[in-house]
């Protein structure tokens, strides 16, 4: 069963890949899942918040960048050049400050080989840091329109949520206990959401995450075309049994709720 601390929130496969969160087991997730779904590189990283399960694998993103060795005239290695260029890392100021505190060597300008611009002495991730507000709109690689909005991950601690594509196309809310009024009003004003991904940590109530009943009630409220629960811990129970419960809700109420899983792919939608 999928564990909360081993989540791998990968973007859609294709020429452009957006990765949401790089948790502490990100490297294992990449090795297991990316080859199966055809992901060969990552273009941008969105980080929801400053907890270990969202950002502690940042050091390992160096292996998501294509690099080439650079040699001098005598064949001695000078350093490394990232062929794909710097990797965008996008989050709000609170989380950016936490990232720079946890990874000061990544926050500093990467040391270049003297006389060789763009050739780096050490094989570390070469990142392009982008700080955004809790509310922001931007275009990601491939022209994917992205709306960023805040949710509360316990108390008033902000975790970022995302809407990809046209309004209501794909809404991703991974760590939530409650919603600021402005965020919920925005979601209520959308056309029917086509794909909604929502937090569901466990069966029993939790202080900082939706539990099963809260996630189900939210799916009922939003009436998305399909809702996927994400971020489940082992405490949510066996996948097959929980899905049977959700299938019964669909039979009785017509609300399509499914448990997401590692390596899940969806049919292309109109990004």
FIDRENFI-409174 format. One record per residue (C-alpha): residue number from 1; residue in one letter; z, y, x. Coordinates in steps of 0.02 Angstrom, whole numbers. Each point is the difference from the previous one (the first is absolute). Example, Ala and Ser with C-alpha at 12.3 -4.5 7.8 and 13.67 -1.06 7.14 Angstrom:
NODE lomi dovo     pz     py     px
NODE    1    a    390   -225    615
NODE    2    s    -33    172     69
***
This chain:
NODE lomi dovo     pz     py     px
NODE    1    x      0      0      0
NODE    2    x    -37    177     57
NODE    3    x    148     89     78
NODE    4    x     34    186    -13
NODE    5    x     22     22    186
NODE    6    x   -159    -95     40
NODE    7    x   -116     98   -112
NODE    8    x   -174     43     58
NODE    9    x    -80    135   -104
NODE   10    x   -178     -5     59
NODE   11    x   -143    108    -60
NODE   12    x   -162    -60    -77
NODE   13    x   -116    -92    117
NODE   14    x   -166     73     49
NODE   15    x    -61    130    124
NODE   16    x    152    112    -28
NODE   17    x    178    -65     -8
NODE   18    x    154     97    -52
NODE   19    x    166    -80     45
NODE   20    x    153     47   -102
NODE   21    x    158    -22    103
NODE   22    x     26    -87    167
NODE   23    x    165    -93    -19
NODE   24    x     95    -94    133
NODE   25    x    -99   -162    -30
NODE   26    x   -168     88     -9
NODE   27    x    -72    -92    150
NODE   28    x     31   -169    -78
NODE   29    x    -76     58   -163
NODE   30    x   -156     64     87
NODE   31    x    -24   -165     94
NODE   32    x     21   -102   -159
NODE   33    x    -94    105   -126
NODE   34    x   -132    111     80
NODE   35    x   -114   -140     62
NODE   36    x      3    -82   -172
NODE   37    x    -58    157    -90
NODE   38    x   -120     62    132
NODE   39    x     95    154     63
NODE   40    x    -48     36    180
NODE   41    x     73    174     25
NODE   42    x    105    133    -87
NODE   43    x    -56    179    -27
NODE   44    x    156     83    -69
NODE   45    x    184    -40    -29
NODE   46    x    102     71   -143
NODE   47    x    188    -18     18
NODE   48    x    106      9   -157
NODE   49    x    172     32     75
NODE   50    x    108    -15    155
NODE   51    x     79   -172    -22
NODE   52    x    -28   -148    117
NODE   53    x   -107    -96   -124
NODE   54    x   -121    145     -9
NODE   55    x    -14     67    177
NODE   56    x     81   -108    134
NODE   57    x   -162    -90     47
NODE   58    x    -87    160     53
NODE   59    x     -1    -48    185
NODE   60    x   -108   -151    -40
NODE   61    x   -141    102    -76
NODE   62    x    -70     14    177
NODE   63    x    -74   -172    -34
NODE   64    x    -92     71   -150
NODE   65    x    -99    117    113
NODE   66    x   -156    -54     92
NODE   67    x     12     49    183
NODE   68    x   -105    -22    156
NODE   69    x     54     -8    182
NODE   70    x    -60    140    112
NODE   71    x    -31    -37    186
NODE   72    x    -29    107    153
NODE   73    x   -149    -19    118
NODE   74    x     89   -139     96
NODE   75    x     36   -101   -156
NODE   76    x    184     43    -13
NODE   77    x     67     28   -173
NODE   78    x     36    183    -37
NODE   79    x     64    -14   -177
NODE   80    x    -45    -28   -181
NODE   81    x   -114     92   -120
NODE   82    x     22    -25   -188
NODE   83    x   -176    -27    -66
NODE   84    x     52     31   -179
NODE   85    x     89    164     40
NODE   86    x    177     49    -51
NODE   87    x     74    -89   -150
NODE   88    x     57    116   -141
NODE   89    x    183    -17    -50
NODE   90    x     39     96   -160
NODE   91    x    170     31    -78
NODE   92    x    120    139    -53
NODE   93    x    109    102    117
NODE   94    x    160    -98    -28
NODE   95    x    -83   -164     47
NODE   96    x   -101     79    140
NODE   97    x    161     62     79
NODE   98    x     72   -175    -13
NODE   99    x   -157    -75     81
NODE  100    x      9    121    145
NODE  101    x    184    -41     23
NODE  102    x    -32   -188      0
NODE  103    x   -159      7    106
NODE  104    x     14    151    116
NODE  105    x   -127    -74    122
NODE  106    x   -129     -7   -140
NODE  107    x     43    176    -60
NODE  108    x    -38     74    172
NODE  109    x   -178     35     53
NODE  110    x    -68   -159     76
NODE  111    x    -16     16    189
NODE  112    x   -181     11     56
NODE  113    x    -71    -54    167
NODE  114    x    -27    160    103
NODE  115    x   -181     52     -4
NODE  116    x    -44   -123   -139
NODE  117    x     25     78   -172
NODE  118    x     28   -129   -136
NODE  119    x     47   -136    125
NODE  120    x    183    -46    -12
NODE  121    x    113    -67    134
NODE  122    x    101   -115   -112
NODE  123    x    -51   -117   -140
NODE  124    x     95     81   -142
NODE  125    x    -54     49   -174
NODE  126    x    -99    161     -2
NODE  127    x     50     87   -161
NODE  128    x    -50    153    -97
NODE  129    x    157     59    -90
NODE  130    x    -29     85   -168
NODE  131    x    147     72    -97
NODE  132    x    -28     28   -185
NODE  133    x    109     62   -142
NODE  134    x     79   -113   -129
NODE  135    x   -145     58   -109
NODE  136    x   -168     -3     85
NODE  137    x   -183    -41    -28
NODE  138    x   -114    -55    140
NODE  139    x   -153   -103     36
NODE  140    x     27   -152    108
NODE  141    x   -131    -88    105
NODE  142    x   -150    -51   -102
NODE  143    x     28    146   -119
NODE  144    x    141    -84    -96
NODE  145    x     83    135   -105
NODE  146    x    188    -20     15
NODE  147    x    140     85    -95
NODE  148    x    175     -9     74
NODE  149    x    153     24   -111
NODE  150    x    187    -31     18
NODE  151    x    112   -130    -80
NODE  152    x    186    -28     24
NODE  153    x     51   -149    106
NODE  154    x    185     10    -47
NODE  155    x     84    165    -42
NODE  156    x   -121    138     45
NODE  157    x    -66    -82    159
NODE  158    x   -188     21     -6
NODE  159    x   -124   -140     27
NODE  160    x   -183     44    -13
NODE  161    x   -113    -79   -128
NODE  162    x   -189      7     -5
NODE  163    x   -145      8   -121
NODE  164    x   -166    -53     74
NODE  165    x   -169     43    -72
NODE  166    x    -30     90   -165
NODE  167    x    151     40   -109
NODE  168    x     81   -162    -58
NODE  169    x   -110   -115    104
NODE  170    x    131    -75    116
NODE  171    x    183     54      5
NODE  172    x    117    -70    133
NODE  173    x    189     23    -13
NODE  174    x     89   -115    122
NODE  175    x    182     60     12
NODE  176    x     72     78   -156
NODE  177    x    157     10   -105
NODE  178    x    -40    157    -98
NODE  179    x   -130    136    -20
NODE  180    x      5    189     16
NODE  181    x    -52     74   -167
NODE  182    x   -155     80     76
NODE  183    x    -59   -167     68
NODE  184    x     26    -92   -163
NODE  185    x    -83    139    -98
NODE  186    x   -151    -12    115
NODE  187    x    -10   -189    -25
NODE  188    x     20     18   -188
NODE  189    x   -146    122     -3
NODE  190    x   -123   -120     81
NODE  191    x   -133   -100    -90
NODE  192    x     49   -183    -14
NODE  193    x     47    -59    174
NODE  194    x   -118   -138     54
NODE  195    x    111    -77    136
NODE  196    x    185     40     15
NODE  197    x    103    -71    143
NODE  198    x    187     20    -27
NODE  199    x    160    -48     91
NODE  200    x     95   -155    -59
NODE  201    x    131    -54    126
NODE  202    x    102   -132    -93
NODE  203    x     62    -63   -168
NODE  204    x    170     86      3
NODE  205    x     18    189      3
NODE  206    x     -6     90    167
NODE  207    x     56    172     55
NODE  208    x   -164     58     79
NODE  209    x   -139   -110    -72
NODE  210    x    -67    -52   -168
NODE  211    x     64   -169    -54
NODE  212    x   -103   -119   -107
NODE  213    x     51     72   -169
NODE  214    x    -28    179     59
NODE  215    x   -171    -43     69
NODE  216    x    -49    -89   -161
NODE  217    x     60    147   -105
NODE  218    x   -100    119    107
NODE  219    x   -155   -107    -19
NODE  220    x     26      5   -188
NODE  221    x     17    189      7
NODE  222    x   -155     31    105
NODE  223    x   -113   -129    -82
NODE  224    x   -115    -14    150
NODE  225    x   -150   -115    -12
NODE  226    x     87   -111    126
NODE  227    x    168     22     87
NODE  228    x     47    -86    164
NODE  229    x    180    -18     55
NODE  230    x     22     27    188
NODE  231    x    142     -8    126
NODE  232    x     84   -153    -73
NODE  233    x    144    -81     94
NODE  234    x     49   -183    -12
NODE  235    x    128     56   -129
NODE  236    x   -138     25   -127
NODE  237    x    -21   -189    -10
NODE  238    x   -145   -120     19
NODE  239    x   -171     79    -20
NODE  240    x    -61   -129   -125
NODE  241    x    152     14   -114
NODE  242    x      1    190     -1
NODE  243    x   -187      5    -34
NODE  244    x     27   -115   -148
NODE  245    x    124    127    -69
NODE  246    x   -128    138     24
NODE  247    x   -138   -103    -79
NODE  248    x    111    -21   -154
NODE  249    x     17    189    -12
NODE  250    x   -189     13      6
NODE  251    x    -18   -131   -137
NODE  252    x    123     90   -115
NODE  253    x    -33    183     42
NODE  254    x   -171      5     82
NODE  255    x     70     80    160
NODE  256    x    -79    -73    156
NODE  257    x    131    -11    139
NODE  258    x    -24   -103    157
NODE  259    x     95    -33    160
NODE  260    x    -94     62    152
NODE  261    x     -9   -113    152
NODE  262    x    -44     11    183
NODE  263    x   -188      4     22
NODE  264    x    -38     47   -179
NODE  265    x   -170     83    -20
NODE  266    x    -66     91   -152
NODE  267    x   -178     27    -58
NODE  268    x    -73    163     64
NODE  269    x     44    150   -106
NODE  270    x    -79    170     -6
NODE  271    x     75     85    152
***
